Amino acid sequence: MTKDEILLASQECLFPSVFHYYRKPLVLVRAKDQYVWDADGHPYLDFFGGILTISAGHCNERVNRAIHDQVETLQHVSTLFPTEPQAALARKIASIAPGPGWKSFFTCSGTEANETAILAARCYTGSSEIIALRHSYHGRSSLAMGLSGQANWKIAPAAQPGIVFAHNAYCYRCPFGLTYPNCEIRCAQDVKEVIRTATTGQIAGMIAEPIQGVGGFITPPREYFSIVADIVRQHGGVFISDEVQTAWGRTGRKWWGIEHWDVTPDIVTSAKGLANGMPIGLTAARSEVAESVRKLTISTFGGGPVPTAAAKAVIDFIEQENLAGNAAEVGSYLRGRLEELKEKYPLIGDVRGMGLMQAIELVQDRVTKVPATMETLQLMEAARENGILIGRGGLDGNVIRISPPLNISRRDVDQFIQALDESFEKIAAACTASA
Ligand code: PMP
């Protein structure tokens, strides 16, 4: 198909809800390591990584070798039969899980991973009530839309009984108008108030992303999750860490994002970066929670030989190459370079994140903090023209999400920052010209 045929077929034959980035959507045809190429042969430095999924670099040789070997050997038999790839992956995950004796359930997406986590929390506690956070994103099924705290991502009628929302730890726009650390983490106490006023008082659990991904890499202060997890447990619930974006070393040094807050969750969910682009969902839970899911439940494709072989190869690659360490080291370099851009461009109101999960929030001015949504779109377009791919997020679509593969170098960061700087120059010049 030609580029135009691809665009036409996408427009005519896909649900209109399948939206694309950019005024003129970018047709990608091949990728290697940190680069992707469009249909006209132009290369782009990919600093969004297929939405935080390309953890080991595009078309990673070791991961692809594992995939090819598995496709040639045993492709699908369903989970009615034990297979080595699934068993080996479950064994590996048990060895790096937040606690001893953890068990895994595999599906095909982050959405299904969260569905399974909520099911397990409900089976284990006998309660159906769940606390979620405002600005969260947990997936696209009815339940997962119901858990998500952003109107843009809830297709009506998505309301689900038994889910209530607490304020999030959004320090840049504190929902209580306070400033850290004098706030005494007021937002964490909101979880208690919500449980006491909007539930029966005995809950199934709480689901939260360590860093809210789609919400714009909103990063809570370091005390937050231990206070919240205690409150949840005092009310009979389990704490679910949605690690769809934050696991596998993305946040630097640790396998799981939540480890940075010194909290041991009861359940973790993941997907995205686990298999470098092969569809996989993971729900891992401490054994008593896993054992409470008693009746028949099956995912035909979940835990299939090919995605689980890929996932094991990804984890081994991350471990052997110390990519969690690289995410910390190169991530802190990237952070420093983004802070320099903040000095230069008043449009940047906040820089936040951890490891190779960094964001910049754009505002019309730093006092009113009015979201610079239009300018963010312009920046996306300019960045594309300058050969870099970045992501967008935030309730107002005014946050740039930066999440390259975990095996990039400082040189890639320098190349990226130069292109981003030029993109800011370009839109700053356009803003002055039109003022
Ligand atoms: N949880 C989080 C934190 C996510 O970011 C996402 C996807 N953006 C999901 C769940 C849903 O994952 P999937 O799209 O694989 O269903």
Residues whose N, C-alpha, C, O or C-beta is under 5 A from the ligand:
A	BS01	PMP	S109 G110 T111 Y137 H138 G139 E209 G213 V214 D242 V244 Q245 A271
